[in-house]
Amino acid sequence: MSEKIKFVQRENLKEKPDPSDLGFGKYFTDYMLSFDYDIDQGWHDLQIVPYGPIEISPAAQVLHYGQAVFEGLKAYKHEGEVDLFRPSENFKRINHSLARLDMPEIDEALLLEGLKQLVDVERDWVPEGEGQSLYIRPFVFATEGILGVRPSYSYKLLILLSPSGSYYGGASLQPTKIYVEDEYVRAVRGGVGHAKVAGNYAASLLAQTNAADQGYDQVLWLDGVEQKYVEEVGSMNIFFVENGKLVTPELNGSILPGITRKTIIELAKKLGYEVEERRVSIDELIEAHNSGALTEVFGTGTAAVISPVGKLKYEDTEIVINNNETGEITQKLYENYIGIQSGKLDDPEGWRVVVPRY
Ligand code: COI
């Protein structure tokens, strides 16, 4: 039995939101996990504290130089039990991101234990409706108040819990419209595109706004050198079905190694599909569409789950994929993936991790 971590109780519990109006990331539970770092003590004071505002120095380095990384994962409830989905993958990746920003790594097992205890306290907040889950947002940021450009000597980790529904607002598996960005780039090799750092998302916003102004839901990024090869959507990795085969851009150093991406590749292979991880040019996709070889496109991400793409706009061309309908392979992968996550299907790989009652 693991030791219980410190728990600071709040006076009044919040009212829970209407389950039919969850949206994504709008509501937060009563408590959060908190962990502090300083140069003398290392990581210390792991505790569950009331969710609420925190005090931060106006000179905190994160506010000036952006030393911040985050993660996203989910918890599901079924038959009275709450499970986390592949949480160790997220904690492995948070350390990868921390290392890239020269921030101190964290004991992954301790973090997982802290998360389990937090979710145990908040198990009543895990929604059970179709397509709903408890979205979990761990993040770490630099707190030292000093304006010199060097790594901070102090940091804070927080984990927030947010009961959520579908990321795009509509029903699950509603095809999205994607704008292929040909002006701005998201990342270059040697940069931070492979890490989940806050700045990657800040850098994507202008293109996202421009795309939204033209009626598109998301931006598909091309590589930062030739602007020729497809990389990722920013909130999702991307997959194409070409001649019945799944094709996805290979992890080349500027693409985020998505955990849903990894799971879908593993799942697709088990279901008997061929999967290719390789460079995919935008020209190849347009040609494959014109010849009829490109039959489905979908994105994968923790928040977005599996999201079919119905339209892709590149320069002056808009291609419509599978009649703007969810394709057969996308549907099958979605059902299998969500079935395992939500506990409706068996989990032979042990991806679900039970949250014990402490
Ligand atoms: C996630 O899928 O968890 C993400 O991090 C994407 C987005 C909400 C930032």
Boltz pocket constraint, residues with backbone or C-beta under 6 A from the ligand:
constraints:
  - pocket:
      binder: B
      contacts: [[A, 71], [A, 72], [A, 73], [A, 201], [A, 234], [A, 235], [A, 236], [A, 301], [A, 302], [A, 303], [A, 304]]
      max_distance: 6.0
